[in-house]
Amino acid sequence: MEDAAVLAEILVEAGDPNDLAHLLEQRYEPRRLAHTKLVEYGDNLARSYHDRDAYPRAHDADLHGGDR
């Protein structure tokens, strides 16, 4: 949802394709690290699902929860 809000703001503010490219680079690109961490967490969690001991170690409440 946060990404959708950021993208909506960018689309509203962009007056032309150059503005769009600049705003995407400025406001959306910094989110890439957070996305990478979230995908890595999901992969680790999925790989540990079969192991009762490994799964709780892989679980990260901050990354798992969507409520902010």
Distance bins in CASP14 RR format, pairs under 12 A and 6 or more apart:
PFRMAT RR
TARGET T0000
AUTHOR 0000-0000-0000
RMODE 2
METHOD distances of the structure
MODEL  1
1 7 0 0 0 0 0 1 0 0 0 0 0
1 8 0 0 0 0 0 1 0 0 0 0 0
1 66 0 0 0 0 1 0 0 0 0 0 0
1 67 0 0 0 0 0 1 0 0 0 0 0
1 68 0 0 0 0 1 0 0 0 0 0 0
2 8 0 0 0 0 0 1 0 0 0 0 0
2 9 0 0 0 0 0 1 0 0 0 0 0
2 27 0 0 0 0 0 1 0 0 0 0 0
2 28 0 0 0 0 0 1 0 0 0 0 0
2 31 0 0 0 0 1 0 0 0 0 0 0
2 34 0 0 0 0 1 0 0 0 0 0 0
2 35 0 0 0 0 0 1 0 0 0 0 0
2 38 0 0 0 0 0 1 0 0 0 0 0
2 66 0 0 0 0 1 0 0 0 0 0 0
2 68 1 0 0 1 0 0 0 0 0 0 0
3 9 0 0 0 0 0 1 0 0 0 0 0
3 10 0 0 0 0 0 1 0 0 0 0 0
3 24 0 0 0 0 0 1 0 0 0 0 0
3 27 0 0 0 0 0 1 0 0 0 0 0
3 28 1 0 0 1 0 0 0 0 0 0 0
3 29 0 0 0 0 0 1 0 0 0 0 0
3 30 0 0 0 0 0 1 0 0 0 0 0
3 31 1 0 0 1 0 0 0 0 0 0 0
3 32 0 0 0 0 0 1 0 0 0 0 0
3 34 0 0 0 0 1 0 0 0 0 0 0
3 35 0 0 0 0 1 0 0 0 0 0 0
3 38 0 0 0 0 0 1 0 0 0 0 0
4 10 0 0 0 0 0 1 0 0 0 0 0
4 11 0 0 0 0 0 1 0 0 0 0 0
4 28 0 0 0 0 0 1 0 0 0 0 0
4 31 0 0 0 0 0 1 0 0 0 0 0
5 11 0 0 0 0 0 1 0 0 0 0 0
5 12 0 0 0 0 0 1 0 0 0 0 0
5 27 0 0 0 0 0 1 0 0 0 0 0
5 28 0 0 0 0 0 1 0 0 0 0 0
5 31 0 0 0 0 0 1 0 0 0 0 0
5 68 0 0 0 0 0 1 0 0 0 0 0
6 12 0 0 0 0 0 1 0 0 0 0 0
6 13 0 0 0 0 0 1 0 0 0 0 0
6 23 0 0 0 0 1 0 0 0 0 0 0
6 24 0 0 0 0 1 0 0 0 0 0 0
6 26 0 0 0 0 0 1 0 0 0 0 0
6 27 1 0 1 0 0 0 0 0 0 0 0
6 28 1 0 1 0 0 0 0 0 0 0 0
6 29 0 0 0 0 0 1 0 0 0 0 0
6 30 0 0 0 0 1 0 0 0 0 0 0
6 31 1 0 0 1 0 0 0 0 0 0 0
6 34 0 0 0 0 0 1 0 0 0 0 0
6 35 0 0 0 0 0 1 0 0 0 0 0
7 13 0 0 0 0 0 1 0 0 0 0 0
7 14 0 0 0 0 0 1 0 0 0 0 0
7 20 0 0 0 0 0 1 0 0 0 0 0
7 23 0 0 0 0 1 0 0 0 0 0 0
7 24 0 0 0 0 1 0 0 0 0 0 0
7 27 0 0 0 0 1 0 0 0 0 0 0
7 28 1 0 0 1 0 0 0 0 0 0 0
7 31 0 0 0 0 1 0 0 0 0 0 0
8 14 0 0 0 0 0 1 0 0 0 0 0
8 23 0 0 0 0 0 1 0 0 0 0 0
8 27 0 0 0 0 0 1 0 0 0 0 0
8 28 0 0 0 0 0 1 0 0 0 0 0
9 20 0 0 0 0 0 1 0 0 0 0 0
9 23 0 0 0 0 1 0 0 0 0 0 0
9 24 0 0 0 0 0 1 0 0 0 0 0
9 26 0 0 0 0 0 1 0 0 0 0 0
9 27 1 0 0 1 0 0 0 0 0 0 0
9 28 0 0 0 0 1 0 0 0 0 0 0
10 19 0 0 0 0 1 0 0 0 0 0 0
10 20 1 0 0 1 0 0 0 0 0 0 0
10 21 0 0 0 0 0 1 0 0 0 0 0
10 22 0 0 0 0 1 0 0 0 0 0 0
10 23 1 0 1 0 0 0 0 0 0 0 0
10 24 1 0 0 1 0 0 0 0 0 0 0
10 25 0 0 0 0 0 1 0 0 0 0 0
10 26 0 0 0 0 1 0 0 0 0 0 0
10 27 1 0 1 0 0 0 0 0 0 0 0
10 28 1 0 0 1 0 0 0 0 0 0 0
10 29 0 0 0 0 0 1 0 0 0 0 0
10 31 0 0 0 0 0 1 0 0 0 0 0
11 17 0 0 0 0 0 1 0 0 0 0 0
11 19 0 0 0 0 0 1 0 0 0 0 0
11 20 1 0 0 1 0 0 0 0 0 0 0
11 23 0 0 0 0 1 0 0 0 0 0 0
11 24 0 0 0 0 1 0 0 0 0 0 0
11 27 0 0 0 0 0 1 0 0 0 0 0
11 28 0 0 0 0 0 1 0 0 0 0 0
12 19 0 0 0 0 0 1 0 0 0 0 0
12 20 0 0 0 0 0 1 0 0 0 0 0
12 23 0 0 0 0 1 0 0 0 0 0 0
13 19 1 0 0 1 0 0 0 0 0 0 0
13 20 0 0 0 0 1 0 0 0 0 0 0
13 22 0 0 0 0 0 1 0 0 0 0 0
13 23 1 0 0 1 0 0 0 0 0 0 0
13 24 0 0 0 0 0 1 0 0 0 0 0
13 26 0 0 0 0 0 1 0 0 0 0 0
13 27 0 0 0 0 1 0 0 0 0 0 0
14 20 1 1 0 0 0 0 0 0 0 0 0
14 21 0 0 0 0 1 0 0 0 0 0 0
14 22 0 0 0 0 1 0 0 0 0 0 0
14 23 1 0 1 0 0 0 0 0 0 0 0
14 24 0 0 0 0 1 0 0 0 0 0 0
14 25 0 0 0 0 0 1 0 0 0 0 0
14 26 0 0 0 0 0 1 0 0 0 0 0
14 27 0 0 0 0 0 1 0 0 0 0 0
14 28 0 0 0 0 0 1 0 0 0 0 0
15 21 0 0 0 0 0 1 0 0 0 0 0
15 22 0 0 0 0 0 1 0 0 0 0 0
15 23 0 0 0 0 1 0 0 0 0 0 0
16 22 0 0 0 0 1 0 0 0 0 0 0
16 23 0 0 0 0 0 1 0 0 0 0 0
17 23 0 0 0 0 0 1 0 0 0 0 0
17 24 0 0 0 0 0 1 0 0 0 0 0
18 24 0 0 0 0 0 1 0 0 0 0 0
18 25 0 0 0 0 0 1 0 0 0 0 0
19 25 0 0 0 0 0 1 0 0 0 0 0
19 26 0 0 0 0 0 1 0 0 0 0 0
19 27 0 0 0 0 0 1 0 0 0 0 0
20 26 0 0 0 0 0 1 0 0 0 0 0
20 27 0 0 0 0 0 1 0 0 0 0 0
20 28 0 0 0 0 0 1 0 0 0 0 0
21 27 0 0 0 0 0 1 0 0 0 0 0
21 28 0 0 0 0 0 1 0 0 0 0 0
21 29 0 0 0 0 0 1 0 0 0 0 0
22 28 0 0 0 0 0 1 0 0 0 0 0
22 29 0 0 0 0 0 1 0 0 0 0 0
23 29 0 0 0 0 0 1 0 0 0 0 0
24 30 0 0 0 0 0 1 0 0 0 0 0
24 31 0 0 0 0 0 1 0 0 0 0 0
24 32 0 0 0 0 0 1 0 0 0 0 0
25 31 0 0 0 0 0 1 0 0 0 0 0
25 32 0 0 0 0 0 1 0 0 0 0 0
28 34 0 0 0 0 0 1 0 0 0 0 0
28 35 0 0 0 0 0 1 0 0 0 0 0
29 35 0 0 0 0 0 1 0 0 0 0 0
30 36 0 0 0 0 0 1 0 0 0 0 0
31 37 0 0 0 0 0 1 0 0 0 0 0
31 38 0 0 0 0 0 1 0 0 0 0 0
32 38 0 0 0 0 0 1 0 0 0 0 0
32 39 0 0 0 0 0 1 0 0 0 0 0
33 39 0 0 0 0 0 1 0 0 0 0 0
33 40 0 0 0 0 0 1 0 0 0 0 0
34 40 0 0 0 0 0 1 0 0 0 0 0
34 41 0 0 0 0 0 1 0 0 0 0 0
34 62 0 0 0 0 0 1 0 0 0 0 0
34 63 0 0 0 0 1 0 0 0 0 0 0
35 41 0 0 0 0 0 1 0 0 0 0 0
35 42 0 0 0 0 0 1 0 0 0 0 0
35 63 0 0 0 0 0 1 0 0 0 0 0
36 42 0 0 0 0 0 1 0 0 0 0 0
36 43 0 0 0 0 0 1 0 0 0 0 0
36 63 0 0 0 0 0 1 0 0 0 0 0
37 43 0 0 0 0 0 1 0 0 0 0 0
37 44 0 0 0 0 0 1 0 0 0 0 0
37 60 0 0 0 0 1 0 0 0 0 0 0
37 62 0 0 0 0 0 1 0 0 0 0 0
37 63 1 0 0 1 0 0 0 0 0 0 0
38 44 0 0 0 0 0 1 0 0 0 0 0
38 45 0 0 0 0 0 1 0 0 0 0 0
38 60 0 0 0 0 1 0 0 0 0 0 0
38 62 0 0 0 0 0 1 0 0 0 0 0
38 63 1 0 0 1 0 0 0 0 0 0 0
38 64 0 0 0 0 1 0 0 0 0 0 0
38 65 0 0 0 0 0 1 0 0 0 0 0
38 66 0 0 0 0 0 1 0 0 0 0 0
39 45 0 0 0 0 0 1 0 0 0 0 0
39 46 0 0 0 0 0 1 0 0 0 0 0
39 63 0 0 0 0 0 1 0 0 0 0 0
40 46 0 0 0 0 0 1 0 0 0 0 0
40 47 0 0 0 0 0 1 0 0 0 0 0
40 58 0 0 0 0 0 1 0 0 0 0 0
40 60 0 0 0 0 0 1 0 0 0 0 0
40 63 0 0 0 0 1 0 0 0 0 0 0
41 47 0 0 0 0 0 1 0 0 0 0 0
41 48 0 0 0 0 0 1 0 0 0 0 0
41 58 1 0 0 1 0 0 0 0 0 0 0
41 59 0 0 0 0 1 0 0 0 0 0 0
41 60 1 0 1 0 0 0 0 0 0 0 0
41 61 0 0 0 0 0 1 0 0 0 0 0
41 62 0 0 0 0 1 0 0 0 0 0 0
41 63 1 0 1 0 0 0 0 0 0 0 0
41 64 1 0 0 1 0 0 0 0 0 0 0
41 65 0 0 0 0 0 1 0 0 0 0 0
42 48 0 0 0 0 1 0 0 0 0 0 0
42 49 0 0 0 0 0 1 0 0 0 0 0
42 55 0 0 0 0 0 1 0 0 0 0 0
42 58 0 0 0 0 1 0 0 0 0 0 0
42 59 0 0 0 0 0 1 0 0 0 0 0
42 60 0 0 0 0 1 0 0 0 0 0 0
42 63 1 0 0 1 0 0 0 0 0 0 0
42 64 0 0 0 0 1 0 0 0 0 0 0
43 49 0 0 0 0 0 1 0 0 0 0 0
43 58 0 0 0 0 1 0 0 0 0 0 0
43 63 0 0 0 0 0 1 0 0 0 0 0
44 51 0 0 0 0 0 1 0 0 0 0 0
44 54 0 0 0 0 1 0 0 0 0 0 0
44 55 0 0 0 0 1 0 0 0 0 0 0
44 57 0 0 0 0 1 0 0 0 0 0 0
44 58 1 0 1 0 0 0 0 0 0 0 0
44 59 0 0 0 0 1 0 0 0 0 0 0
44 60 0 0 0 0 1 0 0 0 0 0 0
44 63 0 0 0 0 1 0 0 0 0 0 0
44 64 0 0 0 0 0 1 0 0 0 0 0
45 51 0 0 0 0 0 1 0 0 0 0 0
45 54 0 0 0 0 1 0 0 0 0 0 0
45 55 1 0 0 1 0 0 0 0 0 0 0
45 56 0 0 0 0 0 1 0 0 0 0 0
45 57 0 0 0 0 0 1 0 0 0 0 0
45 58 1 0 1 0 0 0 0 0 0 0 0
45 59 1 0 0 1 0 0 0 0 0 0 0
45 60 0 0 0 0 1 0 0 0 0 0 0
45 61 0 0 0 0 0 1 0 0 0 0 0
45 63 0 0 0 0 1 0 0 0 0 0 0
45 64 1 0 0 1 0 0 0 0 0 0 0
45 65 0 0 0 0 0 1 0 0 0 0 0
46 54 0 0 0 0 0 1 0 0 0 0 0
46 55 0 0 0 0 1 0 0 0 0 0 0
46 58 0 0 0 0 1 0 0 0 0 0 0
46 59 0 0 0 0 0 1 0 0 0 0 0
47 54 0 0 0 0 1 0 0 0 0 0 0
47 55 0 0 0 0 1 0 0 0 0 0 0
47 57 0 0 0 0 0 1 0 0 0 0 0
47 58 1 0 0 1 0 0 0 0 0 0 0
48 54 1 1 0 0 0 0 0 0 0 0 0
48 55 1 0 1 0 0 0 0 0 0 0 0
48 56 0 0 0 0 1 0 0 0 0 0 0
48 57 1 0 0 1 0 0 0 0 0 0 0
48 58 1 0 1 0 0 0 0 0 0 0 0
48 59 0 0 0 0 1 0 0 0 0 0 0
48 60 0 0 0 0 0 1 0 0 0 0 0
49 55 1 0 1 0 0 0 0 0 0 0 0
49 56 0 0 0 0 0 1 0 0 0 0 0
49 58 0 0 0 0 1 0 0 0 0 0 0
49 59 0 0 0 0 0 1 0 0 0 0 0
50 58 0 0 0 0 0 1 0 0 0 0 0
51 57 0 0 0 0 1 0 0 0 0 0 0
51 58 0 0 0 0 1 0 0 0 0 0 0
51 59 0 0 0 0 0 1 0 0 0 0 0
52 58 0 0 0 0 0 1 0 0 0 0 0
52 59 0 0 0 0 0 1 0 0 0 0 0
53 59 0 0 0 0 0 1 0 0 0 0 0
55 64 0 0 0 0 0 1 0 0 0 0 0
56 64 0 0 0 0 0 1 0 0 0 0 0
58 64 0 0 0 0 1 0 0 0 0 0 0
59 65 0 0 0 0 0 1 0 0 0 0 0
60 66 0 0 0 0 0 1 0 0 0 0 0
61 67 0 0 0 0 0 1 0 0 0 0 0
62 68 0 0 0 0 0 1 0 0 0 0 0
END
